């Protein structure tokens, strides 16, 4: 009798391992990149670390709960989640805390959260629900339909904070989900033309955005002004060399690199761990992408497939955007690096997304056996049995 040995007993295990590795690296980096600022401003070098650990414990709990909730139930709760997100986005415009000229944080009961982060997850749910229905019915996918107009409004509320980077994610991820499923070219070309008009308009509407774009590919032309953060970030990464300066010994966190523990946390990580550490983080996100694709290919239904694609685009897409930003390839925008950057709301949303991903994985394994009565009730009508298995909706 041959016994087949495999590294993983199921598809969820590699996702959990990748998530654990990234969370460990992130927690270490949060302390290393923030203890100078914490000691200077709060007289406690562990200030940010303690807050991060609290959010991390909450995030792990949220991930566990989401992994145990049948992912179809989110379709029932979608109207309530939509109401919460929209109400929070409106409230933050009037009652939000102003930081660096933007209203992005809402304080409730002594805790502050960023409603725009939850809007990212809302976009995935709205798009997955709409696209699954359209594909099953054999109808044409249109991004100017009701759900996408709704997400455009939500993205508009985020832009009013102002936060163009997050607004682009709120609408961009659902659009990429539709693109992955398949949008007719005659509709896609008009949408792309619209983007070519809207995005430049948003950029020129705020002078500082136009300046950031202008210096993106030559930040040294204004190294002490608009290009300062980009120059410091690239210098920080380059100074780490191949092996890095060593944990805790990076010098750029000493008031040289702004936002060293949040949006530019990866630059500090690269300085202290070198290109070896950079390669490890990139490898983790690459492996996570492969895992997401595999989970989507074995998902129970179209909704699970599209939901998995959305989560992959959100988590890995933000990682790519942040890496491009800190390396100077993209203008400076407020896009955190999932698992690594400090930020409670971002961490909670990321962990919730991973929990939903794990639940899709669990149900995908169960679908190999006869469906449970709960699954039959949740997903109606059933997909045609002749439909090929795998990620068949991708064109």
Helices and strands as residue ranges (DSSP letters): H 11-42, H 47-68, H 73-95, E 97-99, E 102-108, E 111-113, H 115-137, H 146-159, H 164-181, H 185-205, H 207-214, G 219-222, H 228-239, H 265-297, H 302-326, H 344-366, H 373-378
